[in-house]
C-alpha cells in the first residue's frame, strides 16, 4: 500500500507525487557570511532520528512548497502546512 500525504491544496495524495527537499529548520546565512559558514550550511547537515520538519515539493500536483513534520524512523506524518504561509507566520 502506498503512503498517503495530505496536501493542504490538493487533499490526500500518494507519496510518490512529492519530492523531499531537506531540513526546514535551517537558517540561511547572511550573504556576507564567510566561506566557512556557507560550507557548513551547504554540506554539513544533521541526520536526526525522530520528529523533524522538512521541505517537500508537490512536484506532480499543485507544485507548492510544503513543510512536513514527520518521524524519520516510523515515517508517520504529524502535520503538513504551506511553506509560504509558515514563513509568514514566523515573521508575525
N, C-alpha and C positions, 0 to 999 in steps of 0.2 A: 504494500500500500504506500502511495506517495505521501510525503509530508505536505501539509497544507499551511499556508501563511495567510493571515488576514491583512489585506491591503486596505487602508482607510479610504481609498478612492475606487477600488475595483471589487472589493469584497474578498471572499475566500478564494485563493488561487493556489495552484500547485507550486511547490518549492522550486521546481525547475525554471519557472518564469523569472526568478530573481538571481542577482549576482551579488555575492558578498564582497564589499569593497574595503573593509577594515575598521579599525578601532574608532569609535565615535567619541571617545573621551579625550583624545589627544588635542592639545592646543598648538596651533601653528605658530612657529617662531616669528618674530618681527623680521621684516625684510632686511634690516640692518644687522641681524644676528650673524655671528661669526661662522666659519665653515664647520667648526666642531659641533656647534648647536644644530646646524642643518643636517650634518651627518647623523647625529643621534636621532633626530626627528624622522629622517627618511629610512634609515637602516636598522636602528636598534629598537626592537619592539618587545614588549612583554607578551607572553602567551598564557593568559590567565586561565585558571581552571575554575569553573563555576559561572555565576551570573555575570553577564558582560553586555555592554552596549556596542553595537556595530552599525556601520552604514551599509545599507543594502540598496541596490538599484533595481527597480521593477522593469528590467530591460525588455521583457516580452509582454509588457502590459502598458500601464499608463506612463511609463518612463520617468516616474517620480523617484526622488531620493527619500529613503525612509530610515528611521532609527529603530532598530530591532533589538530588544533586550531579550537575550536567551541564555540558557545554561549551556556552556561549551562541553559539558560531559554528557548530559542527557538529551541535549538539543531541544528541550522544552522552551517554547516561546512564551514570555511573560507579557510583553507589550510591543506594539508597533505604532509609530507615530510619523507624521510627515516631517522630514528633516528641516524643511524651511520654517515650518511653524514651531518646531522645537527650538531652533536658533532664535526666533523672535521672542519666545518665552524666556530664554536665557538673558536677553537684553532688558527685559522689563524690570 
